[in-house]
Amino acid sequence: MLLLSHHPFQRSGAWAAALLAGLSHPGLLDGDGLDRVAARIAEDCERAGRLAKGEPGWAWLVRLAGMYPQSPPVHPSRAKNPRPIGARVLDFLGPDPDPERVAEQGGRVWPCWMCQAPGASIRWGKDRLPLADSAQHINNSAVYSGGYPLCRPCRIALWALPYGSATSGSGMNVTVGCWDESIERAVTTAYFAVSEQALAEGWTSWRQGPAAEDLLWRFIADRGSEQGQLDVLRWSNDNRDPRLDSRILSPAAARRLAELHRTADTAELRRAARTAGHHPLDLAADPDLFAQALATTPRWAVPVLRSLGGDPQPSTTVRTPATR
């Protein structure tokens, strides 16, 4: 069974894993279901990892590279390794070793770092666990002596994450979470549909589809007045410059965006927001950013942007570079 943890990457990946298995909830994933999801992930990694730049399907490799640097599908030496990429992916998505056997052989076993399920002995670092420290930096995860212990369901969820995420207009990964499971599943489903389309059509660039922010705005509009708080994460697990930007979209801001999508000239609103260097979603989420945009954008854009209204709640935006 795949338990939903507190971690937004695990939660989004868990919903994506359930969708890959054709199930309504991650908790319904049993051993056979996990096997099927792992096989699908490995198959897509095998296909993407064998591509030359610009070949059909290249967009999927770009997403994998932005999430799992130095992993088998994207490692610079992947073509030189005689073992199939998919087989190597299946290796690290495979069953957990027997905890008693691990202990008998002098190994360590912990509760899973994400869901707290007992019996985890496989530890992951940055190349497989997005925005984690490198497993070689043992002082940064001293409790585990390098890497973070993860159970098999959580490992599979973390590698199903690409299917439930989208790509922003700036090229970063976007993952959306909500503590309302029905909303969380629905927004993951919206992103999942685009990922499946990209794979089926062999997109070479994510510019062939809608940006994540526009997808989310459309999703919010479709829900109308039924809104929950959305945690919108833009992130990149790049080796040189990992980043994580988080914005909290309140229910009130989401309802305002839904109304504007129905009543405003959205193209003009996007254009006005673009002059401030942001998307309407960001301006609706962050009062400070909204005020700055009104003060700095050209005069023609001000009345257009004022339709966003602003959010009376204090700003909860978090912008931080990811730690190594």
VOGU-3710 file (C-alpha; in Angstrom, 3 decimals, decimal comma):
1> mlllshhpfq> 0,000/0,000/0,000  1,219/3,498/-0,835  0,664/5,820/2,124  0,371/9,570/1,583  3,080/11,354/3,554  3,591/15,005/4,474  6,068/15,573/1,632  4,604/17,371/-1,426  6,783/15,471/-3,921  5,766/12,130/-2,444
11> rsgawaaall> 2,092/13,096/-2,379  2,020/14,293/-5,985  3,967/11,227/-7,089  1,650/8,943/-5,146  -1,397/10,315/-6,963  0,434/10,003/-10,284  1,333/6,397/-9,454  -2,333/5,654/-8,761  -3,262/7,195/-12,122  -0,605/5,126/-13,895
21> aglshpglld> -2,159/2,032/-12,333  -5,711/3,116/-13,175  -6,709/3,395/-9,524  -8,677/6,033/-7,649  -6,350/6,289/-4,636  -2,684/5,508/-3,854  -3,806/3,400/-0,906  -5,216/0,847/-3,357  -1,795/0,109/-4,855  -0,713/-3,402/-3,892
31> gdgldrvaar> 2,444/-5,274/-4,810  1,281/-6,126/-8,337  0,200/-2,546/-8,921  3,566/-1,238/-7,768  5,263/-3,696/-10,127  3,214/-2,382/-13,068  3,951/1,240/-12,240  7,677/0,541/-11,830  7,717/-1,258/-15,189  6,003/1,679/-16,909
41> iaedceragr> 8,460/4,175/-15,389  11,409/2,005/-16,450  10,040/1,661/-19,979  9,694/5,431/-20,401  13,169/5,977/-18,922  14,658/3,418/-21,321  13,083/5,123/-24,320  14,021/8,675/-23,284  17,534/7,766/-22,194  18,426/6,438/-25,666
51> lakgepgwaw> 17,446/9,634/-27,506  19,742/12,103/-29,161  19,048/15,786/-28,528  15,976/17,008/-30,380  14,629/13,583/-31,312  10,908/12,893/-30,758  10,360/12,389/-27,034  13,262/14,626/-25,974  10,994/16,702/-23,722  10,629/13,755/-21,333
61> lvrlagmypq> 14,389/13,464/-20,951  14,532/17,193/-20,181  12,033/16,662/-17,368  13,938/13,680/-15,989  17,187/15,655/-16,099  15,592/18,495/-14,127  14,464/16,094/-11,428  17,097/13,345/-11,180  20,551/14,573/-12,266  23,166/11,850/-12,731
71> sppvhpsrak> 20,543/9,068/-12,592  20,737/6,244/-15,181  18,394/7,808/-17,791  20,277/11,132/-17,899  23,855/10,361/-16,827  26,353/11,577/-19,462  27,823/8,075/-19,727  24,473/6,319/-20,116  25,189/5,233/-23,695  28,427/3,534/-22,631
81> nprpigarvl> 26,807/1,317/-20,017  26,031/-2,068/-21,622  23,159/-2,742/-19,222  19,732/-1,440/-20,334  18,651/1,797/-18,665  15,232/0,368/-17,824  16,775/-2,590/-16,014  18,895/-0,259/-13,891  15,815/1,821/-13,041  13,920/-1,318/-12,047
91> dflgpdpdpe> 16,819/-2,228/-9,765  16,381/0,845/-7,587  12,577/0,652/-7,727  12,608/-2,986/-6,676  11,362/-4,652/-3,473  12,834/-3,762/-0,102  15,411/-6,222/1,199  14,230/-8,387/4,086  14,900/-6,277/7,218  16,019/-9,275/9,282
101> rvaeqggrvw> 18,480/-10,341/6,601  19,850/-6,801/6,409  20,352/-6,743/10,182  21,994/-10,185/10,168  24,484/-8,937/7,595  25,357/-5,927/9,731  23,235/-3,389/7,862  20,925/-0,732/9,248  17,147/-0,479/8,938  15,023/2,606/9,638
111> pcwmcqapga> 11,434/3,780/9,281  10,901/5,277/5,836  12,010/8,915/5,860  8,753/9,964/4,172  5,866/7,757/5,278  7,464/6,226/8,417  6,701/2,660/7,324  9,170/0,294/9,039  11,869/-1,737/7,342  13,556/0,752/4,976
121> sirwgkdrlp> 17,237/0,131/4,276  17,693/1,554/0,747  18,980/5,122/0,978  18,742/7,758/-1,714  20,460/11,060/-2,354  20,177/13,890/-4,871  20,394/11,784/-8,033  17,137/9,960/-7,214  15,479/12,026/-4,463  14,754/15,540/-5,792
131> ladsaqhinn> 16,374/18,406/-3,862  18,056/16,082/-1,382  21,727/16,298/-0,474  24,158/14,107/-2,311  24,417/10,706/-0,639  28,168/11,300/-0,449  27,631/14,289/1,875  27,180/12,051/4,892  27,463/14,875/7,409  24,254/16,395/6,065
141> savysggypl> 22,274/13,239/6,813  24,379/11,894/9,642  21,508/9,963/11,219  21,459/7,726/8,156  25,181/7,865/7,244  24,522/9,132/3,734  21,234/9,214/1,862  17,678/8,995/3,165  15,997/5,613/3,770  12,908/5,104/1,644
151> crpcrialwa> 10,445/2,237/1,375  9,563/0,845/-2,039  6,144/2,550/-2,354  7,722/5,943/-1,629  10,605/5,276/-4,023  8,117/4,506/-6,785  6,035/7,572/-5,895  9,094/9,788/-6,196  9,769/8,448/-9,675  6,129/8,800/-10,689
161> lpygsatsgs> 6,459/12,498/-9,826  7,283/13,573/-13,429  3,885/12,311/-14,603  1,993/14,441/-12,066  4,054/17,605/-12,542  4,151/20,205/-15,298  6,639/22,676/-16,755  6,412/26,400/-16,106  6,875/29,097/-18,683  10,393/29,575/-17,293
171> gmnvtvgcwd> 11,216/25,895/-17,729  11,023/24,877/-14,058  9,088/21,905/-12,739  5,760/22,747/-11,122  4,188/20,520/-8,486  0,903/21,463/-6,809  -0,326/20,155/-3,493  -3,440/20,539/-1,356  -4,507/18,896/1,881  -7,931/18,322/0,341
181> esieravtta> -7,332/14,959/-1,345  -10,047/15,449/-3,950  -8,419/18,695/-5,130  -4,928/17,216/-4,964  -5,984/14,267/-7,087  -7,799/16,511/-9,572  -4,900/18,894/-10,183  -2,472/15,977/-10,488  -4,860/14,437/-13,019  -4,805/17,655/-15,078
191> yfavseqala> -1,009/17,652/-15,197  -0,916/13,896/-15,759  -3,032/14,233/-18,908  -0,519/16,639/-20,446  2,413/14,376/-19,514  0,709/11,412/-21,160  0,023/13,493/-24,258  3,669/14,566/-24,421  4,824/10,949/-24,212  2,283/9,697/-26,744
201> egwtswrqgp> 3,085/12,446/-29,263  6,828/12,469/-28,684  7,159/16,148/-27,784  10,639/17,550/-28,282  9,947/20,592/-26,091  7,473/21,475/-23,361  6,694/24,625/-25,327  4,524/22,357/-27,493  1,990/22,297/-24,672  0,499/24,796/-22,227
211> aaedllwrfi> 2,600/26,212/-19,407  1,907/24,828/-15,943  0,564/28,175/-14,704  -2,000/28,337/-17,505  -3,041/24,751/-16,847  -3,520/25,539/-13,185  -5,514/28,681/-13,943  -7,792/26,674/-16,232  -8,169/24,040/-13,490  -9,084/26,727/-10,936
221> adrgseqgql> -11,611/28,230/-13,348  -13,253/24,852/-13,911  -13,750/24,417/-10,165  -15,482/27,790/-9,834  -16,305/28,677/-6,232  -15,174/25,295/-4,867  -11,575/26,104/-3,957  -9,017/24,985/-1,399  -5,597/26,337/-0,527  -3,036/25,337/-3,156
231> dvlrwsndnr> 0,694/25,027/-2,519  2,405/25,792/-5,816  6,035/24,680/-5,980  8,337/25,701/-8,807  11,609/23,866/-8,585  14,657/22,497/-10,324  17,075/19,870/-9,079  19,883/21,172/-11,262  23,356/20,150/-10,118  24,766/23,673/-10,202
241> dprldsrils> 21,804/25,815/-9,214  18,975/23,887/-7,533  15,974/26,073/-6,758  12,696/25,889/-4,909  10,108/28,690/-5,013  6,866/28,191/-3,103  3,670/30,223/-3,316  0,500/29,686/-1,312  -2,658/30,357/-3,305  -5,452/30,980/-0,802
251> paaarrlael> -9,045/29,894/-1,476  -10,057/33,568/-1,803  -7,334/34,245/-4,394  -8,263/31,088/-6,277  -11,930/32,111/-6,394  -10,929/35,522/-7,739  -8,816/33,906/-10,460  -11,722/31,628/-11,353  -14,016/34,642/-11,707  -11,499/36,516/-13,849
261> hrtadtaelr> -11,065/33,551/-16,145  -14,793/33,736/-16,881  -15,232/37,515/-17,064  -11,926/39,199/-17,965  -9,837/39,416/-21,102  -7,346/36,788/-19,979  -4,949/37,465/-22,865  -4,761/41,133/-21,864  -4,371/40,199/-18,200  -1,521/37,824/-19,052
271> raartaghhp> 0,121/40,562/-21,130  -0,141/43,082/-18,303  1,256/40,590/-15,790  4,051/39,712/-18,186  5,205/43,342/-18,217  5,762/42,915/-14,463  7,650/39,689/-15,076  5,055/37,447/-13,462  1,986/35,332/-14,113  -1,455/36,416/-12,822
281> ldlaadpdlf> -1,351/33,424/-10,449  1,721/34,838/-8,705  0,267/38,325/-8,412  -2,963/36,919/-6,964  -1,020/34,814/-4,452  1,412/37,457/-3,186  0,140/40,872/-2,017  3,674/42,270/-1,841  4,406/41,236/-5,397  1,055/42,616/-6,504
291> aqalattprw> 1,769/46,002/-4,911  5,213/46,111/-6,488  3,735/45,300/-9,896  1,204/48,144/-9,609  4,012/50,550/-8,705  6,434/49,562/-11,465  4,459/48,468/-14,531  3,579/50,838/-17,393  0,530/53,025/-16,862  -1,637/51,093/-19,330
301> avpvlrslgg> -1,161/47,862/-17,346  -2,199/49,201/-13,940  -6,012/49,163/-14,393  -5,767/45,713/-15,988  -3,761/44,352/-13,067  -6,099/45,938/-10,526  -8,723/43,415/-11,595  -6,712/40,817/-9,694  -7,774/42,607/-6,520  -4,992/41,332/-4,284
311> dpqpsttvrt> -5,263/39,069/-1,273  -5,795/40,730/2,143  -3,891/37,980/3,910  -0,179/38,483/4,700  2,210/37,169/2,083  3,208/33,534/2,613  5,561/33,326/-0,327  8,780/31,421/0,263  11,678/31,853/-2,121  14,775/29,891/-1,315
321> patr> 17,614/28,196/-3,129  17,567/24,480/-2,418  20,330/23,260/-0,133  22,848/20,811/-1,420
//
